[in-house]
Amino acid sequence: MATYDETLVGTTNILSKHVELDRPIRPDDDITNDLGLDSLAVMEVVADIEDHFQINIPEEMLSKITTVADVAHALHDLQTAQATAK
């Protein structure tokens, strides 16, 4: 299971493939407002993240995710729950 920091780095790396910024992606960046991703791009990012981390992000959780840090926290929580369930 990845640590929160490892999850954040992985999330940031995936996002950097989908956005063009002249600065590094920050944890407090809003996915739509700061990174400029529309709903289709967000779904593409979610698919890439799910593939990379081998985890399924529930739809109800997606509606609560707004920042890069939110994504990393959600992934870490899901990985922790998955590891505990085994």
N, C-alpha and C positions, 0 to 999 in steps of 0.2 A: 504494500500500500504506500502510495506517495504521501509525503508531507504536504502541508498547505503550501509552503514555499515552492516545492517541486511542481505542485499542481498549478500554481500561479505562473511559473515560468513556462510550463507546457501550454497553458491557456494563452499567454501572451504571444508565444511563438506561432500558434495556430492563427490567432487574430491578425498577426503581422502579415500573414499570407493573403488576407482578405481586405486589408485597408492600406492606403498609401498616406503615410504621415511623414512630416519632416522632423519628427521628434519621436522618442521612444513611447511606447504605450505604457500608461500608468494604471495602477490598480483602481484609482478613483475615476478613471475615464468612463463616461456613460457610453454604452455600446451604440446607441442610435445618435445621440446629440453630439458627442465628442468624436466618435469614430466614424460616424456617417453611414452606418449600416442600415439598410432598409429591411423589411420583414423577410424578403427572400434571401438576402445575404445572411441575416441572422440564422435562418434555418440551415443554410449551407455550413455556417460556422458550427452550429449545434451538431450537425451530422459528422463533421470532421472531429470535433471534440469527443463525441460518443465513440467514434472509431478508434481514436488515439488512446483514450482511457478505458476502452472496453466496458462502457457503462451506459445505461439508458437514463436520460434525464426525463422525469415525468412532466407531462404537459402543465400540470398545476404549478410545478416548481418554476417553469420557464417564465410564467407571468410575473414572478417576484424578482426576477433577475434583471438588474438595470446596469450594473457596473462590471468591470473586469474582475474586481475583487469578489463580487457576488457570484460570478461563475466559478471562480476558484473555491470559494467557501462551499457552494452547492456540490461541486464535484468531490471535495474532500469529505463532506458529510455523507454523500452517497457511497463513497468507497469505504468509509468507516462502518456504515450500516451493513454493507455487503460483506465485509470481513467478519463482522460480529455475527452475522447470520450463518456463517459457515461452521 
